[in-house]
Amino acid sequence: MALVSIVMGSDSDLKVMSKAAQALDELGVDYEMRIISAHREPDEFFEYAKGAADRGIRVVIAGAGMAAHLPGMIAAIFPYPVIGVPMPTDTLGGRDSLYSIVQMPPGIPVATVAIGGGRNAGILAAKILSVNDSSLAGRLKEMSEKMRDAVAAKDERLGREGYENY
């Protein structure tokens, strides 16, 4: 059963949001992916947001660009954590999306990652779920150790080969 729902308003967001899915795949977390527009299909949106918790969803990752209403609107309805992923945009580079997602009114929080930060959103969702799942916490620790080892290997290579041959 899916514990995380990855939602985007358009398939143009899939390149960024698929990185959240990849992180969850690596960590063995079940998820669903949906394309739902709060603006273009409001009835379907409200049905999704109102029913997600009853379907077992415990964290929503919502990607949005420009007006970026999707994460905040979900957070207004869904009782559990929502992670917003601001999409890069042509006009303002994604700053418009970022500001729209982080500037939520008191009482309607949306955890927000970097512009285009789909991977971090997936990892953050897993960290939220790991509070009650020691096995998942262990897999997150292993992921961190692999990242640490990769940096150490790069440092060793730089020391061995120098920056000119790196």
Backbone as JSON Lines, residues from 0, in Angstrom:
{"i":0,"aa":"M","n":[0.84,-1.19,0.0],"ca":[0.0,0.0,0.0],"c":[0.88,1.24,0.0]}
{"i":1,"aa":"A","n":[0.55,2.19,-0.85],"ca":[1.33,3.42,-0.96],"c":[1.21,4.25,0.31]}
{"i":2,"aa":"L","n":[2.35,4.71,0.8],"ca":[2.4,5.61,1.95],"c":[2.65,7.05,1.52]}
{"i":3,"aa":"V","n":[3.22,7.22,0.33],"ca":[3.57,8.54,-0.19],"c":[2.82,8.73,-1.5]}
{"i":4,"aa":"S","n":[2.32,9.93,-1.68],"ca":[1.69,10.29,-2.95],"c":[2.53,11.4,-3.58]}
{"i":5,"aa":"I","n":[2.99,11.17,-4.78],"ca":[3.74,12.17,-5.54],"c":[2.76,12.76,-6.54]}
{"i":6,"aa":"V","n":[2.52,14.05,-6.42],"ca":[1.5,14.7,-7.21],"c":[2.11,15.88,-7.97]}
{"i":7,"aa":"M","n":[1.66,16.05,-9.2],"ca":[2.11,17.19,-9.99],"c":[0.94,17.69,-10.81]}
{"i":8,"aa":"G","n":[0.98,18.96,-11.16],"ca":[-0.12,19.54,-11.91],"c":[-0.04,19.3,-13.4]}
{"i":9,"aa":"S","n":[1.11,18.85,-13.88],"ca":[1.3,18.66,-15.32],"c":[2.4,17.63,-15.56]}
{"i":10,"aa":"D","n":[2.34,16.97,-16.7],"ca":[3.39,16.01,-17.02],"c":[4.72,16.71,-17.31]}
{"i":11,"aa":"S","n":[4.69,18.02,-17.5],"ca":[5.95,18.75,-17.68],"c":[6.79,18.75,-16.4]}
{"i":12,"aa":"D","n":[6.17,18.41,-15.26],"ca":[6.87,18.34,-13.98],"c":[7.5,16.97,-13.72]}
{"i":13,"aa":"L","n":[7.23,16.01,-14.61],"ca":[7.64,14.63,-14.38],"c":[9.16,14.47,-14.28]}
{"i":14,"aa":"K","n":[9.92,15.24,-15.03],"ca":[11.38,15.11,-14.98],"c":[11.9,15.35,-13.56]}
{"i":15,"aa":"V","n":[11.36,16.36,-12.89],"ca":[11.78,16.67,-11.51],"c":[11.16,15.68,-10.53]}
{"i":16,"aa":"M","n":[9.87,15.41,-10.68],"ca":[9.17,14.58,-9.71],"c":[9.59,13.11,-9.78]}
{"i":17,"aa":"S","n":[10.07,12.67,-10.92],"ca":[10.54,11.28,-11.02],"c":[11.75,11.06,-10.13]}
{"i":18,"aa":"K","n":[12.47,12.11,-9.8],"ca":[13.62,11.97,-8.9],"c":[13.16,11.64,-7.49]}
{"i":19,"aa":"A","n":[12.0,12.14,-7.09],"ca":[11.43,11.74,-5.8],"c":[11.09,10.26,-5.82]}
{"i":20,"aa":"A","n":[10.49,9.82,-6.91],"ca":[10.14,8.4,-7.05],"c":[11.38,7.52,-7.01]}
{"i":21,"aa":"Q","n":[12.45,7.95,-7.69],"ca":[13.69,7.17,-7.7],"c":[14.27,7.03,-6.29]}
{"i":22,"aa":"A","n":[14.24,8.12,-5.52],"ca":[14.75,8.05,-4.14],"c":[13.9,7.09,-3.31]}
{"i":23,"aa":"L","n":[12.59,7.16,-3.46],"ca":[11.72,6.25,-2.72],"c":[11.92,4.81,-3.15]}
{"i":24,"aa":"D","n":[12.14,4.59,-4.45],"ca":[12.45,3.24,-4.94],"c":[13.71,2.71,-4.27]}
{"i":25,"aa":"E","n":[14.75,3.53,-4.22],"ca":[16.02,3.12,-3.6],"c":[15.83,2.74,-2.14]}
{"i":26,"aa":"L","n":[14.9,3.4,-1.47],"ca":[14.69,3.18,-0.05],"c":[13.58,2.16,0.24]}
{"i":27,"aa":"G","n":[12.96,1.64,-0.8],"ca":[11.92,0.64,-0.61],"c":[10.63,1.17,-0.03]}
{"i":28,"aa":"V","n":[10.27,2.41,-0.38],"ca":[9.03,3.02,0.12],"c":[7.99,2.99,-0.99]}
{"i":29,"aa":"D","n":[6.81,2.47,-0.67],"ca":[5.72,2.42,-1.65],"c":[5.13,3.81,-1.86]}
{"i":30,"aa":"Y","n":[4.81,4.11,-3.12],"ca":[4.25,5.42,-3.45],"c":[3.33,5.28,-4.65]}
{"i":31,"aa":"E","n":[2.56,6.32,-4.86],"ca":[1.77,6.47,-6.07],"c":[2.19,7.77,-6.73]}
{"i":32,"aa":"M","n":[1.98,7.89,-8.04],"ca":[2.23,9.14,-8.76],"c":[0.94,9.53,-9.46]}
{"i":33,"aa":"R","n":[0.62,10.81,-9.37],"ca":[-0.61,11.32,-9.97],"c":[-0.35,12.66,-10.65]}
{"i":34,"aa":"I","n":[-1.12,12.94,-11.68],"ca":[-1.18,14.27,-12.29],"c":[-2.58,14.79,-12.0]}
{"i":35,"aa":"I","n":[-2.64,15.84,-11.19],"ca":[-3.91,16.42,-10.78],"c":[-3.74,17.94,-10.76]}
{"i":36,"aa":"S","n":[-4.61,18.63,-11.42],"ca":[-4.53,20.09,-11.47],"c":[-5.58,20.7,-10.55]}
{"i":37,"aa":"A","n":[-5.13,21.49,-9.59],"ca":[-6.06,22.2,-8.71],"c":[-6.86,23.23,-9.48]}
{"i":38,"aa":"H","n":[-6.28,23.78,-10.54],"ca":[-6.95,24.83,-11.31],"c":[-7.83,24.28,-12.42]}
{"i":39,"aa":"R","n":[-7.37,23.26,-13.11],"ca":[-8.09,22.76,-14.3],"c":[-9.1,21.65,-13.99]}
{"i":40,"aa":"E","n":[-8.97,21.01,-12.85],"ca":[-9.94,19.97,-12.46],"c":[-10.17,20.02,-10.95]}
{"i":41,"aa":"P","n":[-10.8,21.09,-10.49],"ca":[-10.96,21.28,-9.04],"c":[-11.75,20.18,-8.35]}
{"i":42,"aa":"D","n":[-12.77,19.63,-9.0],"ca":[-13.55,18.56,-8.35],"c":[-12.68,17.34,-8.09]}
{"i":43,"aa":"E","n":[-11.89,16.92,-9.08],"ca":[-10.99,15.78,-8.93],"c":[-9.92,16.07,-7.88]}
{"i":44,"aa":"F","n":[-9.45,17.31,-7.88],"ca":[-8.45,17.7,-6.89],"c":[-9.0,17.53,-5.47]}
{"i":45,"aa":"F","n":[-10.18,18.08,-5.2],"ca":[-10.74,18.0,-3.85],"c":[-11.02,16.55,-3.45]}
{"i":46,"aa":"E","n":[-11.48,15.74,-4.38],"ca":[-11.71,14.32,-4.1],"c":[-10.39,13.65,-3.72]}
{"i":47,"aa":"Y","n":[-9.33,13.93,-4.47],"ca":[-8.0,13.37,-4.18],"c":[-7.54,13.8,-2.78]}
{"i":48,"aa":"A","n":[-7.54,15.1,-2.52],"ca":[-6.99,15.62,-1.26],"c":[-7.79,15.15,-0.05]}
{"i":49,"aa":"K","n":[-9.1,15.11,-0.19],"ca":[-9.94,14.67,0.93],"c":[-9.82,13.17,1.2]}
{"i":50,"aa":"G","n":[-9.53,12.37,0.18],"ca":[-9.49,10.92,0.34],"c":[-8.12,10.31,0.53]}
{"i":51,"aa":"A","n":[-7.06,11.09,0.4],"ca":[-5.7,10.52,0.45],"c":[-5.4,9.82,1.78]}
{"i":52,"aa":"A","n":[-5.73,10.45,2.89],"ca":[-5.43,9.85,4.19],"c":[-6.2,8.54,4.38]}
{"i":53,"aa":"D","n":[-7.44,8.51,3.96],"ca":[-8.24,7.29,4.09],"c":[-7.69,6.15,3.24]}
{"i":54,"aa":"R","n":[-6.96,6.5,2.17],"ca":[-6.34,5.48,1.31],"c":[-4.99,5.03,1.85]}
{"i":55,"aa":"G","n":[-4.54,5.58,3.0],"ca":[-3.29,5.16,3.6],"c":[-2.11,6.07,3.33]}
{"i":56,"aa":"I","n":[-2.3,7.14,2.59],"ca":[-1.21,8.08,2.3],"c":[-0.86,8.81,3.59]}
{"i":57,"aa":"R","n":[0.44,8.89,3.88],"ca":[0.9,9.57,5.09],"c":[1.76,10.8,4.81]}
{"i":58,"aa":"V","n":[2.27,10.91,3.59],"ca":[3.04,12.09,3.18],"c":[2.71,12.35,1.71]}
{"i":59,"aa":"V","n":[2.5,13.62,1.38],"ca":[2.3,14.0,-0.01],"c":[3.49,14.85,-0.44]}
{"i":60,"aa":"I","n":[4.03,14.53,-1.6],"ca":[5.04,15.36,-2.26],"c":[4.34,16.0,-3.44]}
{"i":61,"aa":"A","n":[4.24,17.32,-3.42],"ca":[3.5,18.02,-4.46],"c":[4.42,18.99,-5.19]}
{"i":62,"aa":"G","n":[4.56,18.79,-6.48],"ca":[5.36,19.68,-7.3],"c":[4.47,20.69,-7.99]}
{"i":63,"aa":"A","n":[4.95,21.93,-8.07],"ca":[4.14,22.97,-8.7],"c":[5.03,24.08,-9.22]}
{"i":64,"aa":"G","n":[4.6,24.65,-10.32],"ca":[5.31,25.78,-10.91],"c":[4.41,27.0,-10.96]}
{"i":65,"aa":"M","n":[5.03,28.12,-11.25],"ca":[4.35,29.4,-11.41],"c":[3.49,29.74,-10.18]}
{"i":66,"aa":"A","n":[2.17,29.75,-10.29],"ca":[1.33,30.12,-9.14],"c":[1.5,29.15,-7.98]}
{"i":67,"aa":"A","n":[1.86,27.91,-8.28],"ca":[2.26,26.9,-7.29],"c":[1.24,26.7,-6.17]}
{"i":68,"aa":"H","n":[-0.03,26.59,-6.52],"ca":[-1.06,26.4,-5.5],"c":[-1.22,24.96,-5.03]}
{"i":69,"aa":"L","n":[-0.77,23.99,-5.81],"ca":[-1.04,22.59,-5.5],"c":[-0.58,22.17,-4.09]}
{"i":70,"aa":"P","n":[0.68,22.41,-3.69],"ca":[1.09,21.97,-2.35],"c":[0.28,22.63,-1.23]}
{"i":71,"aa":"G","n":[0.06,23.91,-1.32],"ca":[-0.67,24.61,-0.26],"c":[-2.12,24.21,-0.18]}
{"i":72,"aa":"M","n":[-2.74,24.0,-1.32],"ca":[-4.14,23.57,-1.31],"c":[-4.26,22.16,-0.73]}
{"i":73,"aa":"I","n":[-3.31,21.29,-1.06],"ca":[-3.34,19.95,-0.46],"c":[-3.15,20.06,1.05]}
{"i":74,"aa":"A","n":[-2.19,20.9,1.48],"ca":[-1.93,21.05,2.91],"c":[-3.13,21.6,3.67]}
{"i":75,"aa":"A","n":[-3.96,22.37,3.0],"ca":[-5.16,22.92,3.64],"c":[-6.2,21.83,3.91]}
{"i":76,"aa":"I","n":[-6.12,20.71,3.19],"ca":[-7.12,19.66,3.29],"c":[-6.57,18.38,3.91]}
{"i":77,"aa":"F","n":[-5.38,17.97,3.5],"ca":[-4.76,16.71,3.93],"c":[-4.18,16.88,5.34]}
{"i":78,"aa":"P","n":[-4.45,15.95,6.27],"ca":[-4.04,16.15,7.66],"c":[-2.58,15.83,7.99]}
{"i":79,"aa":"Y","n":[-1.86,15.25,7.05],"ca":[-0.48,14.83,7.32],"c":[0.51,15.71,6.56]}
{"i":80,"aa":"P","n":[1.82,15.45,6.68],"ca":[2.81,16.34,6.07],"c":[2.72,16.43,4.54]}
{"i":81,"aa":"V","n":[2.95,17.64,4.05],"ca":[3.03,17.92,2.63],"c":[4.39,18.54,2.36]}
{"i":82,"aa":"I","n":[5.06,18.03,1.35],"ca":[6.36,18.55,0.93],"c":[6.17,19.19,-0.44]}
{"i":83,"aa":"G","n":[6.51,20.46,-0.54],"ca":[6.39,21.17,-1.81],"c":[7.7,21.16,-2.58]}
{"i":84,"aa":"V","n":[7.59,20.94,-3.87],"ca":[8.74,20.98,-4.77],"c":[8.5,22.09,-5.79]}
{"i":85,"aa":"P","n":[9.18,23.22,-5.64],"ca":[9.03,24.3,-6.62],"c":[9.66,23.89,-7.95]}
{"i":86,"aa":"M","n":[8.93,24.1,-9.02],"ca":[9.43,23.76,-10.35],"c":[10.22,24.92,-10.95]}
{"i":87,"aa":"P","n":[11.29,24.6,-11.65],"ca":[11.99,25.64,-12.4],"c":[11.03,26.22,-13.45]}
{"i":88,"aa":"T","n":[11.08,27.53,-13.64],"ca":[10.23,28.16,-14.65],"c":[11.09,29.04,-15.55]}
{"i":89,"aa":"D","n":[10.58,29.31,-16.73],"ca":[11.31,30.14,-17.69],"c":[11.33,31.61,-17.28]}
{"i":90,"aa":"T","n":[10.24,32.08,-16.71],"ca":[10.16,33.51,-16.44],"c":[11.02,33.96,-15.27]}
{"i":91,"aa":"L","n":[10.96,33.27,-14.16],"ca":[11.69,33.7,-12.97],"c":[12.61,32.61,-12.41]}
{"i":92,"aa":"G","n":[12.87,31.59,-13.19],"ca":[13.79,30.54,-12.78],"c":[13.28,29.65,-11.67]}
{"i":93,"aa":"G","n":[12.02,29.77,-11.32],"ca":[11.45,28.97,-10.24],"c":[11.28,29.74,-8.95]}
{"i":94,"aa":"R","n":[11.8,30.96,-8.88],"ca":[11.63,31.75,-7.66],"c":[10.15,32.03,-7.4]}
{"i":95,"aa":"D","n":[9.39,32.21,-8.47],"ca":[7.95,32.42,-8.32],"c":[7.31,31.21,-7.65]}
{"i":96,"aa":"S","n":[7.69,30.02,-8.07],"ca":[7.17,28.79,-7.48],"c":[7.59,28.67,-6.02]}
{"i":97,"aa":"L","n":[8.85,28.92,-5.76],"ca":[9.39,28.82,-4.4],"c":[8.64,29.76,-3.46]}
{"i":98,"aa":"Y","n":[8.51,31.02,-3.84],"ca":[7.84,31.98,-2.97],"c":[6.38,31.6,-2.73]}
{"i":99,"aa":"S","n":[5.71,31.1,-3.76],"ca":[4.31,30.71,-3.59],"c":[4.16,29.55,-2.62]}
{"i":100,"aa":"I","n":[5.11,28.63,-2.62],"ca":[5.0,27.45,-1.77],"c":[5.41,27.77,-0.33]}
{"i":101,"aa":"V","n":[6.47,28.53,-0.13],"ca":[6.93,28.76,1.24],"c":[6.11,29.8,1.99]}
{"i":102,"aa":"Q","n":[5.41,30.66,1.29],"ca":[4.66,31.73,1.95],"c":[3.24,31.31,2.3]}
{"i":103,"aa":"M","n":[3.14,30.25,3.07],"ca":[1.82,29.76,3.49],"c":[1.37,30.48,4.75]}
{"i":104,"aa":"P","n":[0.06,30.62,4.92],"ca":[-0.43,31.3,6.12],"c":[-0.22,30.43,7.37]}
{"i":105,"aa":"P","n":[-0.2,31.04,8.53],"ca":[-0.05,30.28,9.77],"c":[-1.1,29.16,9.88]}
{"i":106,"aa":"G","n":[-0.65,28.0,10.28],"ca":[-1.53,26.86,10.46],"c":[-1.61,25.94,9.25]}
{"i":107,"aa":"I","n":[-1.03,26.34,8.11],"ca":[-1.05,25.52,6.9],"c":[0.4,25.36,6.41]}
{"i":108,"aa":"P","n":[1.23,24.61,7.15],"ca":[2.63,24.49,6.75],"c":[2.83,23.57,5.55]}
{"i":109,"aa":"V","n":[3.81,23.92,4.74],"ca":[4.27,23.06,3.66],"c":[5.79,23.02,3.76]}
{"i":110,"aa":"A","n":[6.34,21.85,4.04],"ca":[7.8,21.7,4.03],"c":[8.22,21.89,2.58]}
{"i":111,"aa":"T","n":[9.28,22.64,2.34],"ca":[9.64,22.98,0.97],"c":[11.11,22.68,0.73]}
{"i":112,"aa":"V","n":[11.39,22.04,-0.39],"ca":[12.76,21.75,-0.79],"c":[13.19,22.77,-1.84]}
{"i":113,"aa":"A","n":[14.4,22.64,-2.33],"ca":[14.94,23.57,-3.31],"c":[14.18,23.51,-4.63]}
{"i":114,"aa":"I","n":[14.33,24.53,-5.42],"ca":[13.76,24.55,-6.76],"c":[14.29,23.34,-7.51]}
{"i":115,"aa":"G","n":[13.39,22.54,-8.03],"ca":[13.78,21.32,-8.74],"c":[14.28,20.21,-7.84]}
{"i":116,"aa":"G","n":[14.03,20.3,-6.53],"ca":[14.59,19.36,-5.56],"c":[13.78,18.09,-5.35]}
{"i":117,"aa":"G","n":[13.41,17.43,-6.42],"ca":[12.61,16.22,-6.31],"c":[13.27,15.13,-5.48]}
{"i":118,"aa":"R","n":[14.55,14.91,-5.67],"ca":[15.23,13.85,-4.92],"c":[15.18,14.11,-3.42]}
{"i":119,"aa":"N","n":[15.48,15.34,-3.03],"ca":[15.42,15.65,-1.6],"c":[14.0,15.5,-1.05]}
{"i":120,"aa":"A","n":[13.0,15.78,-1.86],"ca":[11.62,15.59,-1.4],"c":[11.35,14.12,-1.1]}
{"i":121,"aa":"G","n":[11.84,13.23,-1.96],"ca":[11.67,11.81,-1.72],"c":[12.38,11.35,-0.46]}
{"i":122,"aa":"I","n":[13.59,11.84,-0.28],"ca":[14.35,11.48,0.92],"c":[13.69,12.04,2.18]}
{"i":123,"aa":"L","n":[13.21,13.29,2.11],"ca":[12.52,13.89,3.26],"c":[11.25,13.11,3.6]}
{"i":124,"aa":"A","n":[10.5,12.7,2.61],"ca":[9.31,11.88,2.88],"c":[9.7,10.59,3.6]}
{"i":125,"aa":"A","n":[10.77,9.96,3.15],"ca":[11.23,8.74,3.81],"c":[11.67,9.02,5.24]}
{"i":126,"aa":"K","n":[12.34,10.14,5.46],"ca":[12.76,10.48,6.83],"c":[11.55,10.7,7.74]}
{"i":127,"aa":"I","n":[10.52,11.33,7.22],"ca":[9.3,11.52,8.01],"c":[8.72,10.16,8.39]}
{"i":128,"aa":"L","n":[8.61,9.26,7.42],"ca":[8.06,7.93,7.68],"c":[8.95,7.1,8.6]}
{"i":129,"aa":"S","n":[10.25,7.35,8.59],"ca":[11.19,6.54,9.37],"c":[11.04,6.75,10.87]}
{"i":130,"aa":"V","n":[10.34,7.79,11.28],"ca":[10.1,8.04,12.7],"c":[9.43,6.82,13.34]}
{"i":131,"aa":"N","n":[8.6,6.14,12.58],"ca":[7.89,4.96,13.08],"c":[8.3,3.67,12.37]}
{"i":132,"aa":"D","n":[9.45,3.69,11.7],"ca":[9.88,2.52,10.92],"c":[11.4,2.39,11.04]}
{"i":133,"aa":"S","n":[11.85,1.57,11.97],"ca":[13.29,1.43,12.21],"c":[14.02,0.81,11.02]}
{"i":134,"aa":"S","n":[13.34,-0.04,10.27],"ca":[13.96,-0.62,9.09],"c":[14.25,0.45,8.04]}
{"i":135,"aa":"L","n":[13.31,1.33,7.82],"ca":[13.51,2.44,6.89],"c":[14.59,3.38,7.41]}
{"i":136,"aa":"A","n":[14.62,3.62,8.71],"ca":[15.68,4.45,9.29],"c":[17.05,3.83,9.01]}
{"i":137,"aa":"G","n":[17.14,2.52,9.08],"ca":[18.4,1.84,8.76],"c":[18.79,2.01,7.3]}
{"i":138,"aa":"R","n":[17.81,1.94,6.4],"ca":[18.11,2.13,4.98],"c":[18.54,3.57,4.7]}
{"i":139,"aa":"L","n":[17.96,4.52,5.4],"ca":[18.39,5.91,5.26],"c":[19.83,6.1,5.76]}
{"i":140,"aa":"K","n":[20.16,5.41,6.85],"ca":[21.53,5.48,7.37],"c":[22.51,4.9,6.35]}
{"i":141,"aa":"E","n":[22.15,3.78,5.73],"ca":[22.99,3.18,4.7],"c":[23.17,4.14,3.51]}
{"i":142,"aa":"M","n":[22.11,4.83,3.12],"ca":[22.2,5.8,2.02],"c":[23.18,6.91,2.39]}
{"i":143,"aa":"S","n":[23.11,7.39,3.62],"ca":[24.03,8.44,4.08],"c":[25.47,7.95,4.07]}
{"i":144,"aa":"E","n":[25.67,6.72,4.5],"ca":[27.02,6.16,4.51],"c":[27.58,6.03,3.1]}
{"i":145,"aa":"K","n":[26.75,5.64,2.13],"ca":[27.2,5.56,0.74],"c":[27.58,6.92,0.2]}
{"i":146,"aa":"M","n":[26.81,7.95,0.56],"ca":[27.16,9.31,0.12],"c":[28.49,9.75,0.74]}
{"i":147,"aa":"R","n":[28.68,9.44,2.02],"ca":[29.93,9.78,2.7],"c":[31.11,9.07,2.03]}
{"i":148,"aa":"D","n":[30.94,7.79,1.74],"ca":[32.0,7.02,1.1],"c":[32.33,7.55,-0.29]}
{"i":149,"aa":"A","n":[31.32,8.01,-1.01],"ca":[31.54,8.56,-2.35],"c":[32.37,9.85,-2.28]}
{"i":150,"aa":"V","n":[32.1,10.69,-1.29],"ca":[32.87,11.92,-1.12],"c":[34.31,11.59,-0.74]}
{"i":151,"aa":"A","n":[34.5,10.63,0.16],"ca":[35.85,10.24,0.56],"c":[36.64,9.69,-0.63]}
{"i":152,"aa":"A","n":[35.98,8.92,-1.49],"ca":[36.66,8.38,-2.67],"c":[37.05,9.49,-3.63]}
{"i":153,"aa":"K","n":[36.21,10.49,-3.8],"ca":[36.54,11.62,-4.67],"c":[37.7,12.42,-4.09]}
{"i":154,"aa":"D","n":[37.71,12.59,-2.77],"ca":[38.81,13.31,-2.12],"c":[40.12,12.57,-2.31]}
{"i":155,"aa":"E","n":[40.06,11.25,-2.15],"ca":[41.27,10.44,-2.33],"c":[41.77,10.54,-3.77]}
{"i":156,"aa":"R","n":[40.88,10.47,-4.73],"ca":[41.25,10.58,-6.13],"c":[41.88,11.94,-6.42]}
{"i":157,"aa":"L","n":[41.3,13.01,-5.88],"ca":[41.84,14.35,-6.09],"c":[43.25,14.45,-5.51]}
{"i":158,"aa":"G","n":[43.46,13.89,-4.32],"ca":[44.78,13.91,-3.71],"c":[45.79,13.08,-4.48]}
{"i":159,"aa":"R","n":[45.34,12.03,-5.11],"ca":[46.21,11.14,-5.86],"c":[46.52,11.71,-7.26]}
{"i":160,"aa":"E","n":[45.52,12.26,-7.94],"ca":[45.67,12.68,-9.32],"c":[45.85,14.19,-9.49]}
{"i":161,"aa":"G","n":[45.49,14.97,-8.48],"ca":[45.55,16.42,-8.6],"c":[44.4,16.94,-9.44]}
{"i":162,"aa":"Y","n":[44.11,18.22,-9.3],"ca":[42.95,18.76,-9.99],"c":[43.13,18.81,-11.5]}
{"i":163,"aa":"E","n":[44.37,18.87,-11.97],"ca":[44.6,18.95,-13.42],"c":[44.17,17.68,-14.14]}
{"i":164,"aa":"N","n":[44.28,16.52,-13.48],"ca":[43.98,15.23,-14.1],"c":[42.67,14.63,-13.58]}
{"i":165,"aa":"Y","n":[41.96,15.38,-12.8],"ca":[40.73,14.86,-12.16],"c":[39.64,14.66,-13.16]}
